[in-house]
Every structure is written in C-alpha cells, then in structure tokens.
C-alpha cells in the first residue's frame, strides 16, 4: 500500500472536525506554494521565489526598500505580473526575519 493510499484510509476514519484540522496542517505546510511563492533547493539556493520564475522574494523587497515603485519592478522584470508582487509583499510580511536576513546575506556577499 502506498503512502497516499494509507493517508486515504486514515482520512476515511477521521471525524469531519479532525479532517478540518488535517486540512489546516496541509494548507499551513503548503501555504507559501499556494500563494505564488515556492522554494526549490535547485533554484536560487532554495530561497523563496515567485512561481514560474527564478526571482527571489528578497530581490523584490530590496528593490522596493531602495525606492523602486511597483511599476518600476514590473518593467525591470517583464515575466512578473502585478499579482506576483502582492504575493511577494505578503510573503515578506509573514516571513520578515527570513527575507531581511537574505537581504543582509546577499549584500554582504
């Protein structure tokens, strides 16, 4: 029996309330990917990037900190969409220390 089949059988035995808790755990675990941000060890050293791109969130945040408008950023990165910036800003808000550390680390390099 595969892990997926085991999970399916386990879920069948849960109450609706327990299933909601499992779903919350899954959403929390995958939340960043579900909101336009992904981390892949093979892309940008695993730093969180905008999906479909190799553009790290910290690069966009730093551009904004340096005074670039959203229009400037979108012109500089034609593969980005306005919604990608919304995802980047939300990710930064939720993971501020991580992104600020990445900015410091990359500027020191």
N, C-alpha and C positions, 0 to 999 in steps of 0.2 A: 504494500500500500504506500503510495507517495505521500509526502508531507501535506500536499494540498488536499488529498483525499482524507487524511487524518483530521485536518482542520475542518473540513466539511462535516465529518461525522461529529466532531466535538461541538461545532456550532449548532448542529441539529438538537443536541441535548441541552442547550442553554435556554434560559428564560428570555423573553423579549428584553427585559432590563439588562440582563447580562450581555446580550448581543449588542445593545447600545454601548455598553462600556467597552467591548472589544472594538467596535467601530470607532469610538473616540480614540482609542490607543492607536489604531491604524492611521487615522487621519492625522493625529499628532506626529506619528513616526514619518509619514509621507507628506506632511503638510507643506513643506517648502517646495517639493516637486510639484505638488498640486497647484501651487500658486506662481508658476512661471520661473522658479529658481531650481537649479539642480547642481549637485556636487558629484563629480565623477573623478576618481583618482587619476584617470588618464588625461584629464583636461585641466589646464591651469593649476596643476599641482593639487587638485581636489578642492580648490577654492570655489565657493558658490558662484555660479554663473547664470546668466539669463539663458533659458532654454533656447534651443536652436542655434546658439552662438557659443563662442569661447570668451565672451566678455564677462570678466569678474564683476560682481556687485561693487567691490571696493573701488574699482576704477571709476564707476559712475558716481558713486558717493563722493569720491575725492574731487571729481570734476565739478560737482555742484558746490562743494565746500570752497573751491577756488573761484567761484563766481559764474560758472557756466550756467546758462539757462537751459531749460528742458529742450527748447528749440535748438540751441547750440549743440547739445548732446546728440539729438536726433540727426542733425546734419553731419556730425562727426562720425556717427555710427549708422549708416543707412540701413543696416539689417534690423535695427531696433524699431519697435513700434511704441507709441505712447504708453500703451498698457504695460510694456516691459519696464518702463521707468516707474510706474506705480508699484509693480511687484518689487523692484529693487528698493524703493523707499520703504515699503512695508517690511521687507526682509531686514533692512538696516535698523528700523525701529525695533524689531523683535530680537535682533542679534547684534546690538550696537557694539558691545565689547569685542566680539569676534571681528567685525568689519573694521573697527578702529585699530585693532591690533594688526590686521592685514595691511592697512594703510601704512602704519608705522614700519612694519617689517619690509614692505616693498620700497618705501622711501629710503630706508637705511641701506638697502642692498645696492 
